[in-house]
Amino acid sequence: MAGSFIEGRTLTTNVSLDCDVCIVGSGAGGATAARVLARAGLKVVVLEAGGYNRKDRFTMQEHETYPLLYQEGMRRSTVDLGIGILQGRTVGGGTVVNWTTSFRTPDHVLAHWRERYGLTALTTEALDPHWDEMEGRLGVYEVPEEQINANNRKLWDGADALGWSRERLRRNVRGCRQVGYCGMGCPFDAKQSALITLLPDAVEAGATVISDCDVRRLRIADGRVVAVEGRFHHPEEGDRLTGPTLVLRPQVCIVSGGAINTPALLMRSDLPDPQGRLGRRTFLHPVAATIGHFADTVAPYGGIPQSVASHHFVRRTEGMGFFLEAAPLHPVLFSGALTAHGPQHREAMEALPKTANVLALLVDGFDDSERGGSVTLDKDGSPRLEYHYTPRLWEAVRAGIEAGAKVLLAAGARRVLTPNEPPLEILGESSLHRLAEQVYVPNRVRLFSAHQMGGCAMGADPAESVVDSDLCHHDVRNLHVMDGSVLPTSLGVNPQFTIYGLVHRAATQLALRANAVKME
């Protein structure tokens, strides 16, 4: 029997339901779990704080889609404002607004997790069938070289000229029209996000997906989740919780709110945390973007947003690793990323059609000195994220900016602007030494994050983790965490397919256990 999508904004009375499984969050993790468990015959209810936004609402207008589709209207940041946070908030979560890049977890990352965190079950061989399933459903393919746009081509050509390793990326799309607005939702339903694939699959199998529902608390009794409590709201009212209430009584609860919202919900729920691990070791792949101005037209706002990467520096022996990608540059996004002011800002904006960029994404969490971020609660129960900066991180920021500048210069840039405050203008490699003279502290270098990981880390030892390798909570028997918050380190690749693989594996095992209990 088919289920349904319900817009919570339309509800006028309180809701009270029993179900087999309640899933909080509908992104890569929550949608995957919903599909697996609903197809296994379980009664599944998915709750999403964001709206049920479909392609007719994806207008490709930044001023409309950022408030509609992102946490805090794309204004989320660390407490010190040093790192901007790009994170989805809509049915389908981050899969609706990401740039479709689809990496499996690198072997060396899984090996590190097995050795350092006792996650012996997580091998490439164990995860491959789950990635195979998800890639087949989501249409993942490698970008042909002829589809590399001019913006990504600068990274491709520059890395080649420098003798650095490079690769074409894999994407989850079908019938892509290459308009370049993936970060604002796909108006053609070409992006195979959870919104149009996994969640409809779950609904067809009987699941109910309810939007506009802010889950405030899990009720715990005798070591189990006995109720999930929330309230509905209308998007035009922001986060003011003025609507009807919701109470679900599940046999199993899965939290999939992401690496910032999931720890916050568990904290609001006063979950057991005897070792103080909840909300700790939140990693961000902090990003420093370097831009280059070219004589030819680049049009960085069109074409496939990400099609090329270089992992040449991902395992640096001299410090924290980083990898290089490109980002689409639309006017509002680009304007906010610039550290220039006044006439210099205007000049940079006027040069946008002939601008390319290189992102250096830092691979945080692999050294014992790297604590990453900490999620805590504000007075109103909303999440606060503080990030711990280290000399090792700032050295990698400088090295990543230098690598980005070298790539752009090698690709023919006439000048390069760095994300330092104020920006450093580089006209050739002879100017690169000036990077060492810059001040590297929060808000003197523009950083952002599109990849939030950790905060409910998995591990074999409850003393240093929140969930086990099956994503089961160590202390609450029927609670599971299935999203990017379970990652014990960052990845060195875009995280969506790591989440898909880990959750598909864990949800498949959970479905087998749940049905075995039903048959007893």
Backbone hydrogen bonds, N-H to C=O, Kabsch-Sander energy under -0.5 kcal/mol:
donor,donor_aa,acceptor,acceptor_aa,energy
3,G,203,V,-4.0
4,S,207,A,-1.2
6,I,209,V,-3.2
8,G,6,I,-0.8
10,T,7,E,-2.0
11,L,8,G,-1.5
15,V,245,T,-2.7
17,L,247,V,-2.3
19,C,249,R,-1.6
20,D,43,K,-1.1
21,V,43,K,-2.4
22,C,252,V,-2.2
23,I,45,V,-2.9
24,V,22,C,-0.5
24,V,254,I,-2.8
25,G,23,I,-0.8
25,G,47,L,-3.3
27,G,256,S,-0.6
31,A,27,G,-2.8
32,T,28,A,-1.3
33,A,29,G,-2.4
34,A,30,G,-2.3
35,R,31,A,-2.3
36,V,32,T,-2.3
37,L,33,A,-2.7
38,A,34,A,-2.4
39,R,35,R,-1.9
40,A,36,V,-0.9
41,G,38,A,-1.7
42,L,37,L,-2.0
44,V,42,L,-0.8
45,V,21,V,-2.4
46,V,208,T,-3.3
47,L,23,I,-3.1
48,E,210,I,-2.5
51,G,89,R,-0.6
53,N,51,G,-1.3
54,R,52,Y,-0.5
57,R,54,R,-2.5
58,F,55,K,-1.2
59,T,57,R,-1.4
62,E,60,M,-0.6
64,E,61,Q,-1.2
65,T,61,Q,-2.6
66,Y,62,E,-2.0
68,L,64,E,-0.9
69,L,65,T,-2.3
70,Y,66,Y,-1.6
71,Q,87,Q,-3.3
73,G,70,Y,-1.8
74,M,71,Q,-1.7
75,R,71,Q,-0.5
75,R,72,E,-1.4
76,R,71,Q,-0.9
78,T,83,I,-2.0
79,V,385,L,-2.8
81,L,78,T,-2.1
84,G,447,L,-2.0
85,I,76,R,-3.0
86,L,84,G,-0.5
86,L,449,S,-3.0
87,Q,85,I,-0.7
89,R,69,L,-2.8
91,V,51,G,-2.7
93,G,90,T,-3.2
95,T,92,G,-1.4
96,V,93,G,-1.8
97,V,93,G,-0.5
97,V,94,G,-0.5
98,N,94,G,-1.6
102,S,170,R,-2.8
109,V,106,P,-0.7
110,L,106,P,-1.8
111,A,107,D,-2.5
112,H,108,H,-1.8
113,W,109,V,-2.3
114,R,110,L,-2.3
115,E,111,A,-2.4
116,R,112,H,-3.1
117,Y,113,W,-1.9
118,G,114,R,-0.8
119,L,113,W,-1.5
120,T,118,G,-1.8
122,L,119,L,-1.6
123,T,121,A,-1.5
127,L,123,T,-1.9
128,D,124,T,-2.3
130,H,127,L,-0.8
131,W,127,L,-2.3
132,D,128,D,-3.0
133,E,129,P,-2.0
134,M,130,H,-2.1
135,E,131,W,-3.1
136,G,132,D,-2.2
137,R,133,E,-2.0
138,L,134,M,-2.3
139,G,135,E,-0.7
139,G,136,G,-0.5
140,V,135,E,-1.8
141,Y,171,R,-1.9
143,V,169,L,-3.1
147,Q,144,P,-2.0
148,I,145,E,-1.6
149,N,147,Q,-0.5
153,R,149,N,-2.4
154,K,150,A,-1.3
155,L,151,N,-0.7
156,W,152,N,-2.4
157,D,153,R,-3.3
158,G,154,K,-2.5
159,A,155,L,-2.5
160,D,156,W,-1.6
161,A,157,D,-2.5
162,L,158,G,-1.6
163,G,159,A,-0.6
163,G,160,D,-1.0
164,W,159,A,-2.7
167,E,309,A,-2.3
169,L,307,S,-2.1
171,R,141,Y,-2.7
172,N,100,T,-1.1
173,V,139,G,-1.1
173,V,171,R,-0.9
174,R,190,A,-2.0
184,M,181,Y,-2.4
185,G,182,C,-1.6
189,D,186,C,-1.0
192,Q,172,N,-2.3
193,S,191,K,-2.0
196,I,193,S,-0.9
197,T,193,S,-0.8
199,L,194,A,-2.3
201,D,197,T,-2.1
202,A,198,L,-2.3
203,V,199,L,-2.7
204,E,200,P,-2.7
205,A,201,D,-1.3
206,G,203,V,-1.7
207,A,202,A,-2.7
208,T,44,V,-2.3
209,V,4,S,-2.7
210,I,46,V,-3.2
210,I,208,T,-0.5
211,S,6,I,-2.6
211,S,209,V,-0.5
212,D,50,G,-2.9
213,C,48,E,-2.7
214,D,212,D,-0.6
214,D,231,R,-2.5
215,V,213,C,-0.8
216,R,214,D,-0.6
216,R,229,E,-2.0
217,R,229,E,-1.7
219,R,227,A,-3.1
220,I,218,L,-0.5
221,A,224,R,-2.5
224,R,221,A,-1.2
226,V,219,R,-2.9
226,V,224,R,-0.6
227,A,219,R,-1.2
228,V,248,L,-2.4
229,E,217,R,-2.9
230,G,246,L,-2.3
231,R,214,D,-1.7
232,F,244,P,-2.7
233,H,212,D,-1.8
237,E,234,H,-2.5
238,G,235,P,-2.0
240,R,237,E,-1.6
242,T,240,R,-1.5
243,G,232,F,-1.7
246,L,230,G,-2.6
247,V,15,V,-2.2
248,L,228,V,-2.4
249,R,17,L,-2.3
251,Q,19,C,-1.1
251,Q,20,D,-0.6
252,V,20,D,-2.0
253,C,478,N,-2.7
254,I,22,C,-3.1
255,V,480,H,-2.7
256,S,24,V,-3.5
256,S,254,I,-0.6
261,N,257,G,-0.5
262,T,258,G,-2.3
264,A,260,I,-1.3
265,L,261,N,-2.5
266,L,262,T,-2.2
267,M,263,P,-2.2
268,R,264,A,-2.6
269,S,265,L,-1.4
270,D,267,M,-1.9
271,L,266,L,-1.9
276,G,273,D,-1.8
279,G,455,G,-3.4
280,R,277,R,-1.9
281,R,371,R,-0.5
282,T,373,G,-2.2
283,F,281,R,-0.6
283,F,453,M,-3.4
287,V,448,F,-2.7
288,A,360,A,-2.0
290,T,358,V,-2.6
291,I,417,L,-2.2
292,G,356,A,-2.9
293,H,415,R,-2.7
294,F,354,K,-2.8
298,V,353,P,-2.7
299,A,353,P,-3.0
302,G,299,A,-1.9
303,G,178,Q,-1.2
304,I,147,Q,-0.5
309,A,167,E,-2.1
310,S,324,L,-2.2
312,H,165,S,-0.5
314,V,311,H,-1.4
316,R,313,F,-0.9
322,F,313,F,-1.6
323,F,361,L,-1.9
324,L,310,S,-2.7
325,E,359,L,-1.7
326,A,308,V,-0.5
329,L,300,P,-1.6
330,H,328,P,-0.6
334,F,330,H,-3.4
335,S,331,P,-2.6
336,G,332,V,-2.2
337,A,333,L,-1.2
338,L,334,F,-1.3
344,Q,341,H,-1.3
345,H,341,H,-0.8
346,R,342,G,-2.3
347,E,343,P,-2.5
348,A,344,Q,-2.1
349,M,345,H,-2.4
350,E,346,R,-2.5
351,A,347,E,-1.3
352,L,349,M,-1.5
354,K,351,A,-1.8
355,T,352,L,-2.0
356,A,292,G,-2.4
358,V,290,T,-2.5
359,L,325,E,-3.9
360,A,288,A,-2.4
361,L,323,F,-3.0
361,L,359,L,-0.6
362,L,286,P,-2.7
362,L,360,A,-0.6
363,V,321,G,-2.7
364,D,362,L,-1.2
370,E,367,D,-2.2
371,R,369,S,-1.0
373,G,282,T,-3.2
374,S,386,E,-2.9
375,V,279,G,-2.5
376,T,374,S,-0.5
376,T,384,R,-2.4
378,D,382,S,-3.3
381,G,378,D,-2.0
384,R,376,T,-2.8
386,E,374,S,-2.4
386,E,384,R,-0.5
388,H,372,G,-2.3
389,Y,387,Y,-0.8
394,W,390,T,-2.2
395,E,391,P,-2.3
396,A,392,R,-1.6
397,V,393,L,-2.3
398,R,394,W,-2.3
399,A,395,E,-2.4
400,G,396,A,-2.8
401,I,397,V,-2.4
402,E,398,R,-2.3
403,A,399,A,-2.3
404,G,400,G,-2.4
405,A,401,I,-2.5
406,K,402,E,-2.5
407,V,403,A,-2.3
408,L,404,G,-2.2
409,L,405,A,-2.6
410,A,406,K,-2.6
411,A,407,V,-1.6
412,G,409,L,-1.5
413,A,408,L,-2.5
414,R,293,H,-3.0
415,R,293,H,-1.0
416,V,426,I,-2.5
417,L,291,I,-2.5
418,T,424,L,-1.5
421,E,444,R,-2.4
426,I,416,V,-3.0
426,I,424,L,-0.6
427,L,425,E,-0.5
431,S,428,G,-2.2
432,L,429,E,-1.4
434,R,431,S,-1.8
435,L,432,L,-1.9
436,A,433,H,-1.2
437,E,434,R,-1.2
438,Q,435,L,-1.2
440,Y,438,Q,-0.5
441,V,439,V,-0.7
443,N,445,V,-0.7
444,R,441,V,-2.1
446,R,419,P,-2.6
447,L,82,G,-0.8
447,L,445,V,-0.6
448,F,287,V,-1.3
449,S,84,G,-2.7
451,H,284,L,-0.7
453,M,283,F,-3.0
454,G,484,G,-2.4
455,G,280,R,-0.8
455,G,281,R,-0.6
456,C,485,S,-2.6
458,M,486,V,-2.6
459,G,467,V,-2.1
460,A,117,Y,-2.6
464,E,461,D,-2.0
465,S,462,P,-0.5
466,V,457,A,-3.3
467,V,457,A,-1.7
468,D,472,C,-2.1
471,L,468,D,-2.1
473,H,479,L,-2.8
474,H,466,V,-2.3
477,R,223,G,-2.1
477,R,475,D,-0.6
479,L,476,V,-1.6
480,H,253,C,-2.3
481,V,471,L,-2.0
482,M,255,V,-2.1
482,M,480,H,-0.5
486,V,483,D,-1.5
487,L,484,G,-1.3
490,S,364,D,-1.7
498,T,495,P,-0.5
499,I,495,P,-2.1
500,Y,496,Q,-2.3
501,G,497,F,-2.2
502,L,498,T,-2.6
503,V,499,I,-2.6
504,H,500,Y,-2.4
505,R,501,G,-2.0
506,A,502,L,-2.4
507,A,503,V,-3.4
508,T,504,H,-1.9
509,Q,505,R,-1.9
510,L,506,A,-2.4
511,A,507,A,-2.6
512,L,508,T,-1.7
513,R,509,Q,-2.2
514,A,510,L,-2.9
515,N,511,A,-2.3
516,A,512,L,-1.7
517,V,513,R,-2.1
518,K,514,A,-2.0
519,M,515,N,-1.6
520,E,516,A,-0.7
520,E,517,V,-0.8
